[in-house]
């Protein structure tokens, strides 16, 4: 009798699994992805601080908040395991990624240099071959006075320099930027344009000629290129706001972001994870980087502007928090020495984003946190009126601190060995 019941239950479970699988097969993946996921843990963490998060929790859709928090636990051999918690993460809800796209561009640029057999410190001359392009042959902020891909990456990671990113964009081109990410499984990304300069789609599809040289010897020439196979933006909700300014004129209709850059929260943190923990991701997801490349990225992702010699930055203009939104917002005080943040921030059009791996060497704490918030109360874009100071920075600071405090109290079976991320910031390179 018991054996018969067990057999009946087994058959029923098989039948139920088949029915569920059949049902899901008829649901488009896009429809399934549209359902925002929410973590009880993140909501619980924020609810402990109602004075800081009450208005965000009451209207997450208004602020387009997305948070991805990943806990890291080590085994006896210090190998990491990851557990992610989400709050309103939705790959089909558009946000403008701003400067966060610079991190994947930096990694892909290093990867391309390796494929070409070029050193990242090699001097480069960039020419102009199309409208909207600009040439460069010197760089007074570098130690040598000459441009190099290494120096552009440093400026991108230290202070989010837009011109430096544009040079990486021009070196890679749309094809290698997009196909490079797609080939690693990062499909929720579409990078289409330079930053801070407004060019037509055709102008952005074309990239400058590059010449890499050493003294009088030309090591490699990259001709101008054009890419015409960029697929259209598949997202359905890329109209934002109720109006926007164009050439000082108010256009009273939503602004269309369908032709602008797109990258999801999961892809942002996925790229971060691939760079910081390459051994923990699938082989195809890794960037083809040398140990020296990884150390280089770690150094400038976590270095503070005042610690840089080339370029040299004024601490008054570039405080420690300049590119460290999570945990420190827009504070002017120095970040404690035992805390390092390996990250890439972005802010534009009212969006504020930080994609970070946060380490506390003293208390043996590590975690990843990626967050997006949209602060545009008047719903007008390009008017320069965004609530970064009153809502954006406080949210980023408070969220980072709240998760950090939770991490301080979280029990771990094995303390992490974080020596891999302890960097010598005194050397020039």
Buried (B, 14 or more C-beta within 10 A) or exposed (E): EEEEEEEEEEEEEEEEEEEEEEEEEEEEEEEEBBEBBBBEBBBEBBEEBEEBBEEBBEEBEEBBBBBBBBBBBBEEEEEBEBEBBBBBBBBBBBBBBBBBBBBBBBBBBBBBBBEEEBBBBBBBBBBEBBEBBEEBEEBEBBBEEBBBBBBBBBBBBBBBBBBBBBBBBBBBBBBBBBBBBBEBBBEBBBBBBBBEBEBEEEBBBBBBBBBBBEEEEEBBEBEBBEBEEBEEBEBEEBEBBBBBBEEEEEBEEBBEBBBBBBBBBBBBBBBBBBBBBBEBBEEEBBBEBEEEBBBBBBBBBBBBBBBBEBBEBEBEEBBBBBBBBBBBBBBEEEBEEEBBBBBBBBBBBBBBBBBBBBBBBEEBBBBBBBBBBBBBEEBBBBBEEBBBEEBBBBBBBBBBBBBBEBBEEEEBEEEBEBEEBEBEEEEEE
